[in-house]
Amino acid sequence: MIDTHCHIDLYDRPTEVADRANRARVLAIAVTNLPSAFEKAYPHIKAFSQIRLALGLHPLLANQHSSELSRFEQLIDKTSYIGEIGLDFSRAGFETKATQTDSFKFVFQALKNKRKFITVHSRRAESAVLDILEETNYPFPVVFHWYSGSLNVLDRVLQKGHYFSINPSMTESINGKKIISRIPPERILTETDGPFVKIGGRAAEPTDVIRVERFLADEWGVTNTDAKNNVKENFLRLVRPIQTTLKNK
């Protein structure tokens, strides 16, 4: 199983969550919200062979970005995974729209066209995210995590070659199901976005991607094993060119 977007550092007991995922052989991408959070987690992540640490700059923490940008640039070569980055133009983030935009552009300038696995936040800003990806000429696919935008923009994202990661909450909502049905199987990945996604009142953990795999199996009319293998191949299609052994760097 593969969880491409999980905030392991934000659980009450992150080491226990990481250990459970590791023992269950779930490859989990542990996104961070700031470079300082990445640095804090970095010494601990090597204990878990299945966990990949991602370097993030979350849009809803835009007020902290000015003190973190140089650190982001310095840390880029420590990982093959970038996230959570992006834009959030919902009510929660609208006041920092300009700062978010500058930071998002900064990320791709700092990358200098280095190929990474990138997981992107795009709430109420899906079109703007896509526009910046085009404007900065980043030549590689990224992953739109928990997409909730229009189907028209979704089609534009697909046309540009990008991917989408699906979590348990999406499989239980009308809009989420509509979005999932629109995405070709070859562009779908799995995620939990734990601890923000809840399952039966508890925080979702990486092992809960099995729920998404089962939903996709029903959606596609295939076995659970076939769905799992399809997601794995999609993930490998993105990470193979990065030329990493998928060991923590």
C-alpha positions as CSV (number, residue, x, y, z in Angstrom):
1,M,0.0,0.0,0.0
2,I,1.1,3.6,-0.7
3,D,0.0,6.7,1.3
4,T,1.3,9.6,-0.8
5,H,0.2,12.3,1.7
6,C,0.2,11.9,5.5
7,H,1.1,14.4,8.2
8,I,2.9,11.9,10.5
9,D,4.5,14.7,12.6
10,L,1.1,16.1,13.5
11,Y,-0.3,13.0,15.2
12,D,-0.4,12.9,19.0
13,R,2.1,10.0,18.9
14,P,3.9,10.2,15.6
15,T,6.5,7.6,16.3
16,E,3.8,5.0,17.0
17,V,2.0,5.9,13.7
18,A,5.2,5.6,11.8
19,D,6.0,2.3,13.4
20,R,2.6,0.9,12.6
21,A,2.9,2.0,9.0
22,N,6.4,0.6,8.8
23,R,5.4,-2.8,10.2
24,A,2.4,-3.0,7.8
25,R,4.8,-2.3,4.9
26,V,2.9,0.9,3.9
27,L,5.1,3.2,2.0
28,A,4.1,6.6,3.4
29,I,5.2,10.0,2.4
30,A,5.4,12.1,5.5
31,V,4.6,15.6,4.4
32,T,5.7,18.6,6.5
33,N,4.2,22.1,6.7
34,L,7.5,24.1,7.0
35,P,11.2,23.5,6.5
36,S,11.8,23.8,10.2
37,A,9.4,20.9,10.7
38,F,11.3,18.9,8.1
39,E,14.5,19.6,10.0
40,K,13.0,18.5,13.3
41,A,11.7,15.2,11.8
42,Y,14.7,14.4,9.7
43,P,16.9,12.7,12.4
44,H,14.0,10.4,13.4
45,I,12.7,9.3,10.0
46,K,15.7,7.1,9.2
47,A,14.5,4.6,11.7
48,F,11.6,3.7,9.4
49,S,12.5,2.1,6.1
50,Q,9.0,2.6,4.6
51,I,8.6,6.4,5.5
52,R,9.7,9.1,3.1
53,L,10.1,12.6,4.5
54,A,8.8,15.5,2.3
55,L,9.9,19.1,2.5
56,G,6.9,21.4,2.8
57,L,5.8,25.1,2.8
58,H,2.1,25.0,3.6
59,P,0.0,27.8,2.2
60,L,-2.0,28.3,5.4
61,L,1.2,29.0,7.2
62,A,2.1,31.8,4.8
63,N,2.7,34.3,7.6
64,Q,5.7,32.2,8.6
65,H,7.1,31.8,5.2
66,S,9.5,34.8,5.2
67,S,11.7,33.2,7.8
68,E,11.6,29.8,6.2
69,L,12.2,30.4,2.4
70,S,16.0,30.3,2.6
71,R,15.9,27.2,4.7
72,F,13.6,25.6,2.1
73,E,16.2,26.2,-0.6
74,Q,19.0,24.8,1.5
75,L,17.1,21.6,2.2
76,I,15.9,20.7,-1.3
77,D,18.7,18.2,-2.0
78,K,18.0,16.3,1.2
79,T,14.9,14.6,-0.2
80,S,13.2,13.5,-3.4
81,Y,9.8,14.5,-2.0
82,I,8.3,17.9,-1.8
83,G,5.1,18.7,0.1
84,E,2.9,20.0,1.3
85,I,3.1,23.1,-0.9
86,G,0.4,24.9,-2.9
87,L,-2.3,27.6,-2.6
88,D,-5.4,28.0,-0.5
89,F,-7.8,30.7,-1.5
90,S,-10.6,29.5,0.8
91,R,-11.8,31.8,3.6
92,A,-9.0,30.4,5.8
93,G,-6.2,31.5,3.5
94,F,-7.6,34.3,1.3
95,E,-5.9,37.2,3.3
96,T,-2.5,35.7,2.5
97,K,-3.2,35.1,-1.1
98,A,-0.3,37.3,-2.4
99,T,2.2,35.8,0.0
100,Q,1.1,32.3,-0.9
101,T,1.5,33.0,-4.6
102,D,5.0,34.4,-4.1
103,S,6.0,31.4,-2.0
104,F,4.6,28.9,-4.5
105,K,6.5,30.5,-7.3
106,F,9.6,30.5,-5.1
107,V,9.4,26.8,-4.6
108,F,9.6,26.1,-8.4
109,Q,12.4,28.7,-8.8
110,A,14.3,26.9,-6.0
111,L,13.7,23.5,-7.6
112,K,15.4,24.7,-10.8
113,N,13.6,22.0,-12.8
114,K,14.9,19.2,-10.5
115,R,12.6,16.3,-10.7
116,K,10.8,15.5,-7.4
117,F,7.7,13.8,-6.2
118,I,5.5,16.8,-5.4
119,T,2.2,16.8,-3.6
120,V,0.2,20.0,-4.0
121,H,-2.6,21.7,-2.0
122,S,-5.1,23.6,-4.2
123,R,-8.3,24.3,-2.2
124,R,-10.3,27.0,-4.0
125,A,-7.2,27.8,-6.0
126,E,-7.0,24.9,-8.4
127,S,-6.8,27.0,-11.6
128,A,-4.2,29.3,-10.0
129,V,-2.0,26.4,-9.1
130,L,-2.2,25.1,-12.6
131,D,-1.5,28.5,-14.0
132,I,1.7,28.9,-11.9
133,L,2.9,25.4,-12.8
134,E,2.6,26.6,-16.5
135,E,4.1,30.0,-15.8
136,T,7.2,28.6,-14.0
137,N,7.6,26.0,-16.7
138,Y,8.0,23.1,-14.3
139,P,8.3,20.3,-16.8
140,F,7.4,17.3,-14.6
141,P,4.1,15.9,-13.3
142,V,2.9,16.8,-9.8
143,V,0.2,15.3,-7.6
144,F,-3.0,17.3,-6.7
145,H,-3.9,16.0,-3.3
146,W,-7.5,15.9,-2.2
147,Y,-8.7,17.8,-5.3
148,S,-12.1,19.5,-4.7
149,G,-12.4,21.9,-7.7
150,S,-14.4,21.9,-10.9
151,L,-14.4,19.2,-13.5
152,N,-13.4,21.7,-16.1
153,V,-10.1,22.5,-14.3
154,L,-9.7,18.8,-13.5
155,D,-9.7,18.2,-17.2
156,R,-7.0,20.8,-17.7
157,V,-4.9,19.2,-15.0
158,L,-5.2,15.9,-16.8
159,Q,-4.3,17.4,-20.1
160,K,-1.1,18.7,-18.6
161,G,-0.1,15.2,-17.4
162,H,-0.6,15.6,-13.6
163,Y,-1.9,13.1,-11.1
164,F,-4.5,13.0,-8.3
165,S,-4.3,11.4,-4.8
166,I,-7.5,10.0,-3.3
167,N,-8.3,9.7,0.4
168,P,-11.1,8.0,2.4
169,S,-13.1,11.2,2.8
170,M,-13.4,11.6,-1.0
171,T,-14.8,8.1,-1.4
172,E,-17.6,9.0,0.9
173,S,-18.8,12.3,-0.5
174,I,-20.9,12.9,-3.6
175,N,-18.5,15.5,-5.0
176,G,-15.5,13.3,-4.2
177,K,-17.0,10.3,-6.0
178,K,-17.9,12.5,-9.0
179,I,-14.2,13.7,-9.2
180,I,-12.9,10.1,-8.8
181,S,-15.0,8.8,-11.6
182,R,-13.6,11.5,-13.9
183,I,-10.0,10.6,-13.4
184,P,-8.4,7.8,-15.5
185,P,-7.1,4.9,-13.4
186,E,-3.6,5.6,-14.7
187,R,-3.6,9.0,-13.0
188,I,-4.8,8.0,-9.5
189,L,-2.7,7.6,-6.3
190,T,-3.9,6.9,-2.7
191,E,-3.5,9.0,0.4
192,T,-5.0,9.4,3.8
193,D,-4.2,13.0,4.7
194,G,-4.1,11.8,8.3
195,P,-4.6,13.0,11.0
196,F,-7.0,15.5,9.3
197,V,-9.2,12.8,7.7
198,K,-11.3,11.0,10.2
199,I,-12.6,7.4,10.1
200,G,-15.2,6.5,12.7
201,G,-14.1,9.4,14.9
202,R,-10.4,8.5,14.8
203,A,-7.6,10.0,12.8
204,A,-6.9,8.1,9.6
205,E,-3.5,6.4,9.5
206,P,-1.4,5.1,6.5
207,T,-2.9,1.6,6.8
208,D,-6.3,3.1,5.9
209,V,-5.4,3.5,2.3
210,I,-6.7,0.0,2.0
211,R,-10.2,1.6,2.2
212,V,-9.4,3.7,-0.9
213,E,-8.0,0.6,-2.7
214,R,-11.2,-1.3,-2.1
215,F,-13.3,1.7,-3.3
216,L,-11.2,1.9,-6.5
217,A,-11.5,-1.8,-7.1
218,D,-15.3,-1.5,-7.1
219,E,-15.2,1.7,-9.2
220,W,-13.0,0.1,-11.8
221,G,-14.6,-3.4,-11.7
222,V,-11.4,-5.1,-10.8
223,T,-10.0,-7.1,-7.8
224,N,-8.5,-5.4,-4.8
225,T,-5.1,-6.8,-5.8
226,D,-5.5,-5.3,-9.3
227,A,-6.4,-1.9,-7.9
228,K,-3.5,-2.0,-5.5
229,N,-1.1,-2.9,-8.3
230,N,-2.5,-0.2,-10.5
231,V,-1.8,2.5,-7.8
232,K,1.7,1.1,-7.2
233,E,2.5,1.3,-10.9
234,N,1.3,4.9,-11.1
235,F,3.5,5.8,-8.2
236,L,6.5,4.0,-9.7
237,R,5.9,5.8,-12.9
238,L,6.5,9.1,-11.1
239,V,9.4,8.1,-8.9
240,R,11.5,5.9,-11.2
241,P,12.8,8.9,-13.2
242,I,13.9,10.6,-10.0
243,Q,16.7,8.0,-9.9
244,T,16.4,7.2,-6.3
245,T,16.6,3.9,-4.5
246,L,13.6,5.1,-2.4
247,K,15.7,4.9,0.7
248,N,15.7,7.9,3.0
249,K,18.3,10.4,2.0
